[in-house]
């Protein structure tokens, strides 16, 4: 099967659910990211005050927000004059199954800060 035709409302509902889940995971990971930075900065501040050697290099991968990807698709679908949405296999995988090209990296990064693999 190369393409599939879906009811627009069902499609919008599936993408909206994926978007809301993505946003919630991102926001939780962003809070975890900020918390990790605070812990690390406070530790380094203690080291400075104690006269210890300071490692000036510090890097944490920042959680990526792809909410705009979902919003673009949702806006397109909602503005469509057709009641049916036709998707390719790849589009169906991204929009409905939530299998985006960036999903693996997003999951690895957010898991660092949430402790939950989704």
C-alpha positions as CSV (number, residue, x, y, z in Angstrom):
1,X,0.0,0.0,0.0
2,X,1.6,3.3,-1.1
3,X,-1.1,5.7,0.0
4,X,-4.0,5.8,2.4
5,X,-7.1,8.0,2.6
6,X,-8.3,9.0,6.1
7,X,-11.2,11.0,7.5
8,X,-9.8,14.4,8.2
9,X,-11.3,14.6,11.7
10,X,-9.8,11.3,12.6
11,X,-6.4,12.3,11.2
12,X,-6.5,15.6,13.1
13,X,-7.4,13.8,16.3
14,X,-4.4,11.4,15.9
15,X,-1.9,14.1,15.1
16,X,-3.3,16.3,18.0
17,X,-2.8,13.5,20.4
18,X,0.8,12.9,19.2
19,X,1.5,16.6,19.4
20,X,0.1,16.9,23.0
21,X,2.2,13.9,24.1
22,X,5.3,15.3,22.4
23,X,4.9,18.6,24.1
24,X,4.3,17.1,27.5
25,X,7.5,15.0,27.2
26,X,9.5,18.0,26.0
27,X,8.4,20.2,28.8
28,X,9.2,17.5,31.4
29,X,12.6,17.0,29.8
30,X,13.2,20.7,29.7
31,X,12.6,21.0,33.4
32,X,15.0,18.1,34.0
33,X,17.6,19.7,31.8
34,X,17.3,23.0,33.8
35,X,17.5,21.1,37.1
36,X,20.7,19.3,35.9
37,X,22.2,22.6,35.0
38,X,21.4,24.1,38.4
39,X,22.9,21.1,40.2
40,X,26.1,21.3,38.1
41,X,26.4,25.1,38.4
42,X,25.9,24.9,42.2
43,X,28.6,22.1,42.4
44,X,31.0,24.2,40.4
45,X,30.3,27.3,42.6
46,X,31.2,25.2,45.7
47,X,34.4,24.2,44.0
48,X,35.3,27.8,43.2
49,X,34.6,28.9,46.8
50,X,36.8,26.1,48.1
51,X,39.6,26.9,45.8
52,X,39.5,23.6,43.9
53,X,40.4,23.1,40.3
54,X,37.5,23.9,38.0
55,X,36.6,22.0,34.9
56,X,35.4,24.8,32.7
57,X,33.9,22.5,30.1
58,X,30.4,21.3,30.6
59,X,27.9,20.2,28.0
60,X,24.4,18.7,28.3
61,X,22.3,18.0,25.2
62,X,19.3,20.3,25.2
63,X,15.9,18.8,24.6
64,X,14.5,19.6,21.2
65,X,11.0,20.9,20.7
66,X,9.3,19.7,17.5
67,X,5.9,21.0,18.3
68,X,6.0,23.2,15.2
69,X,6.2,20.1,13.1
70,X,2.9,18.9,14.5
71,X,1.3,22.4,14.4
72,X,2.1,22.8,10.7
73,X,0.4,19.5,9.8
74,X,-2.5,20.2,12.0
75,X,-3.0,23.7,10.4
76,X,-2.8,22.2,6.9
77,X,-5.4,19.5,7.7
78,X,-7.7,21.9,9.5
79,X,-7.6,24.4,6.6
80,X,-8.2,21.8,4.0
81,X,-11.5,22.0,2.2
82,X,-11.5,18.2,1.7
83,X,-13.0,15.9,4.3
84,X,-10.5,13.2,3.3
85,X,-6.7,13.4,3.8
86,X,-4.5,11.3,1.5
87,X,-1.2,10.3,2.9
88,X,1.8,8.5,1.6
89,X,3.3,5.6,3.6
90,X,6.0,7.8,4.9
91,X,3.6,10.6,5.9
92,X,1.4,8.1,7.7
93,X,4.4,6.8,9.6
94,X,5.3,10.4,10.7
95,X,1.9,11.9,11.4
96,X,-0.2,9.1,12.6
97,X,2.3,6.5,13.9
98,X,4.6,9.3,15.3
99,X,7.7,7.9,13.7
100,X,9.6,11.0,12.7
101,X,13.2,11.1,11.5
102,X,14.2,13.0,14.6
103,X,12.3,10.7,17.0
104,X,15.2,8.5,18.0
105,X,17.4,11.5,19.0
106,X,14.5,13.1,20.8
107,X,13.8,10.0,22.8
108,X,17.5,9.5,23.8
109,X,17.8,13.1,24.9
110,X,14.5,13.3,26.8
111,X,15.2,10.0,28.6
112,X,18.3,11.5,30.0
113,X,16.2,14.1,31.9
114,X,13.0,12.2,32.6
115,X,14.3,8.7,33.3
116,X,11.4,7.4,31.2
117,X,11.8,5.9,27.7
118,X,8.7,6.6,25.7
